[in-house]
Amino acid sequence: MVERRVSHALDEVRRHERRVFRAELKKVRWAPLKGDDKLTEADAAVAEKVLKGWCGWVSRSRVPERVTVWQTTRKRWDRIVA
């Protein structure tokens, strides 16, 4: 039951961000779901660019939970984009 709710919430967020950030998310929808061995250098570069843009937006957010995620992402950047 919890997994279904989390999955539903994630889908809702994805749909919302897809509408709001249509140009930025073009061609990267499935990148997070691919295995590391299937990602190309181009996928990785686009994903990193989108993540940087998202971090910039979240860093200016006034929602504490978003800021916390941004701070964690910033601290672990090297491991995330590796």
GROMACS elastic network, one bead per residue, 0.5 to 0.9 nm:
[ bonds ]
;  ai    aj funct       b0    kb
    1     4     6  0.51679   500
    1     5     6  0.63921   500
    1     6     6  0.87568   500
    2     5     6  0.51541   500
    2     6     6  0.61821   500
    2     7     6  0.84902   500
    3     6     6  0.51196   500
    3     7     6  0.59791   500
    3     8     6  0.84539   500
    4     7     6  0.50659   500
    4     8     6  0.60362   500
    4     9     6  0.85554   500
    5     8     6  0.50121   500
    5     9     6  0.60640   500
    5    10     6  0.84910   500
    6     9     6  0.50704   500
    6    10     6  0.60706   500
    6    11     6  0.85556   500
    7    10     6  0.50859   500
    7    11     6  0.61908   500
    7    12     6  0.86941   500
    8    11     6  0.50866   500
    8    12     6  0.62791   500
    8    13     6  0.87584   500
    9    12     6  0.50855   500
    9    13     6  0.62807   500
    9    14     6  0.85707   500
   10    13     6  0.51577   500
   10    14     6  0.60739   500
   10    15     6  0.85878   500
   11    14     6  0.50028   500
   11    15     6  0.61058   500
   11    16     6  0.85747   500
   12    15     6  0.51594   500
   12    16     6  0.61849   500
   12    17     6  0.86148   500
   13    16     6  0.50965   500
   13    17     6  0.60716   500
   13    18     6  0.83624   500
   14    17     6  0.52011   500
   14    18     6  0.59105   500
   14    19     6  0.86385   500
   15    19     6  0.63477   500
   15    20     6  0.87369   500
   16    19     6  0.52588   500
   16    20     6  0.62572   500
   16    21     6  0.84540   500
   17    21     6  0.55124   500
   17    22     6  0.75052   500
   17    25     6  0.83878   500
   18    21     6  0.54133   500
   18    22     6  0.51565   500
   18    23     6  0.86531   500
   18    24     6  0.87538   500
   18    25     6  0.66760   500
   18    26     6  0.85916   500
   18    29     6  0.86835   500
   19    22     6  0.54681   500
   20    23     6  0.87254   500
   21    24     6  0.54219   500
   21    25     6  0.61191   500
   21    26     6  0.85945   500
   22    25     6  0.54530   500
   22    26     6  0.61978   500
   23    26     6  0.53680   500
   24    27     6  0.86213   500
   24    28     6  0.84745   500
   24    46     6  0.89894   500
   24    49     6  0.88023   500
   24    50     6  0.63636   500
   24    53     6  0.85247   500
   25    28     6  0.55206   500
   25    29     6  0.63879   500
   25    46     6  0.89577   500
   25    47     6  0.87150   500
   25    50     6  0.71161   500
   26    29     6  0.68597   500
   27    30     6  0.77760   500
   27    31     6  0.81784   500
   27    43     6  0.83777   500
   27    46     6  0.84837   500
   28    31     6  0.51274   500
   28    32     6  0.78260   500
   28    43     6  0.70628   500
   28    46     6  0.71701   500
   28    47     6  0.65873   500
   28    50     6  0.86304   500
   29    32     6  0.73780   500
   29    33     6  0.84248   500
   30    33     6  0.53386   500
   30    34     6  0.65611   500
   31    34     6  0.54266   500
   31    35     6  0.85162   500
   31    39     6  0.71511   500
   31    43     6  0.66745   500
   31    44     6  0.81070   500
   31    47     6  0.73116   500
   32    35     6  0.80454   500
   32    47     6  0.83370   500
   34    37     6  0.80233   500
   34    38     6  0.61267   500
   34    39     6  0.65479   500
   35    38     6  0.53924   500
   35    39     6  0.67315   500
   36    39     6  0.54890   500
   36    40     6  0.86884   500
   37    40     6  0.81983   500
   39    42     6  0.80517   500
   39    43     6  0.59158   500
   39    44     6  0.66895   500
   40    43     6  0.51411   500
   40    44     6  0.63573   500
   40    45     6  0.87006   500
   41    44     6  0.50753   500
   41    45     6  0.61379   500
   41    46     6  0.86266   500
   42    45     6  0.51078   500
   42    46     6  0.61575   500
   42    47     6  0.84797   500
   43    46     6  0.52504   500
   43    47     6  0.60110   500
   43    48     6  0.85331   500
   44    47     6  0.50798   500
   44    48     6  0.60741   500
   44    49     6  0.85776   500
   44    81     6  0.77673   500
   45    48     6  0.51553   500
   45    49     6  0.62042   500
   45    50     6  0.86809   500
   46    49     6  0.50670   500
   46    50     6  0.61837   500
   46    51     6  0.85317   500
   47    50     6  0.51338   500
   47    51     6  0.60612   500
   47    52     6  0.85949   500
   47    81     6  0.86223   500
   48    51     6  0.50008   500
   48    52     6  0.61254   500
   48    53     6  0.86364   500
   48    81     6  0.65816   500
   49    52     6  0.51425   500
   49    53     6  0.63282   500
   49    54     6  0.86477   500
   50    53     6  0.50942   500
   50    54     6  0.61128   500
   50    55     6  0.85598   500
   51    55     6  0.60241   500
   51    56     6  0.85533   500
   52    55     6  0.50729   500
   52    56     6  0.62230   500
   52    57     6  0.87030   500
   53    56     6  0.51329   500
   53    57     6  0.63364   500
   53    58     6  0.86598   500
   54    57     6  0.51030   500
   54    58     6  0.60559   500
   54    59     6  0.84613   500
   54    70     6  0.88309   500
   55    58     6  0.50050   500
   55    59     6  0.58507   500
   55    60     6  0.86767   500
   55    69     6  0.89679   500
   55    70     6  0.58978   500
   55    71     6  0.89291   500
   55    73     6  0.80098   500
   55    74     6  0.81200   500
   56    59     6  0.52263   500
   56    60     6  0.67458   500
   56    61     6  0.89944   500
   56    70     6  0.85918   500
   57    60     6  0.55856   500
   57    61     6  0.66272   500
   58    62     6  0.83385   500
   58    63     6  0.84388   500
   58    66     6  0.60109   500
   58    67     6  0.61555   500
   58    69     6  0.83893   500
   58    70     6  0.63027   500
   59    62     6  0.83294   500
   59    66     6  0.77629   500
   59    67     6  0.57642   500
   59    70     6  0.61946   500
   59    71     6  0.80191   500
   60    63     6  0.89644   500
   60    67     6  0.79164   500
   61    64     6  0.77837   500
   61    66     6  0.68867   500
   61    67     6  0.65752   500
   62    65     6  0.88722   500
   62    66     6  0.79270   500
   62    67     6  0.74063   500
   63    66     6  0.54854   500
   63    67     6  0.64124   500
   63    68     6  0.88329   500
   64    67     6  0.50606   500
   64    68     6  0.61518   500
   64    69     6  0.87212   500
   65    68     6  0.51043   500
   65    69     6  0.63741   500
   65    70     6  0.86975   500
   66    69     6  0.51215   500
   66    70     6  0.61966   500
   66    71     6  0.86652   500
   67    71     6  0.61422   500
   67    72     6  0.86200   500
   68    71     6  0.51169   500
   68    72     6  0.62446   500
   68    73     6  0.85627   500
   69    72     6  0.51514   500
   69    73     6  0.60785   500
   69    74     6  0.85561   500
   70    73     6  0.50081   500
   70    74     6  0.60566   500
   70    75     6  0.86265   500
   71    74     6  0.50740   500
   71    75     6  0.62454   500
   71    76     6  0.87034   500
   72    75     6  0.51753   500
   72    76     6  0.62717   500
   72    77     6  0.83882   500
   73    76     6  0.51999   500
   73    77     6  0.56191   500
   73    80     6  0.76423   500
   74    77     6  0.51219   500
   74    78     6  0.86162   500
   75    78     6  0.81545   500
   76    79     6  0.55584   500
   76    80     6  0.62371   500
   76    81     6  0.88738   500
   77    80     6  0.50774   500
   77    81     6  0.61869   500
   77    82     6  0.83407   500
   78    81     6  0.56027   500
   78    82     6  0.59312   500
   79    82     6  0.52130   500
